[in-house]
Amino acid sequence: MNTKPPILNAKSHASPSVFRPENLLREARRQLNKDATTVPEIVLLDPDGDILKWLEHQGRAERSPGWACYHTELYQFNLDGVTVGIIAQAVGASFAVLLAEQLFVSGCKVLFSMTSSGKISPSLESPCFVLIDKALRDEGTSYHYLPAADYASVNPDMLQALSSAPWPPECPVHTGPVWTTDAPYRETEIAIADARERGILAVEMEAAALYAFSEATGNPVVCFAHITNEMAQNGNDFEKGQDNGARDALAVLSVAVQQLPRSV
């Protein structure tokens, strides 16, 4: 009798997939009448959508015409002299990785994620940011890319490049682990206590899967957690600060982009 859960059965991580992102994009371009143009080499996933909303309000974002995705729109903007793509509402592990697969076959070279997160460590003062070095794999997508393990980790070259980054003093950036969950409304006291015992700083919904995808494919991904809440345990939660935290998030992203290895 097989005692493995279904998600661990019939996995051959070295085998290629029959369904390929480039093939889907080929058909999407045909059906949506899109030209086969490339996306910016640096792209940001903005799950909350607050960064893109602020950029649009400022007149700084324009739609990228060649993005042939059935589910999203890709915008682009200038970030201190660098053209950066951005996709909003990329919520959850499976959706984030679906987009990552399609972005990297469309010309993306480095993918960032800046996701709103719940505070786990009592030592942190929100709002603040976490450069995620590893993520607890309490979701499903990562197990399709890597064998079972507790954590998925950031690309070590990316981590080294950002380890001495001159982060803006008004935007505290910590480095550490997070807990990635598929079920935010099942963050029980037992699960939170376990995360605290592991030294986890925050909980979010994408990093473990994005890092597993990155390790399996060699495509560099860097995830930031923007800690904005304490899981609505008290009033006045989910406050990101001025402009819904968009300017602070972009200040952190700008430093990260400038620190990227020259080979990227």
Secondary structure, 3 states (H helix, E strand, C coil): CCCCCHHHCCCCCCCCCCCCHHHHHHHHHHHHCCCCCCCCCEEEEECCCHHHHHHHHCCCCEECCCCCCCCCCCEEEEECCEEEEEEECCCCHHHHHHHHHHHHCCCCCEEEEEEEEEECCCCCCCCEEEEEEEEEEECCHHHHCCCCCCEEECCHHHHHHHCCCCCCCCCCEEEEEEEEECCHHHCCHHHHHHHHHCCCCEEECCHHHHHHHHHHHCCCEEEEEEEEECCCCCCCCCCCCHHHHHHHHHHHHHHHHHCCCCCC
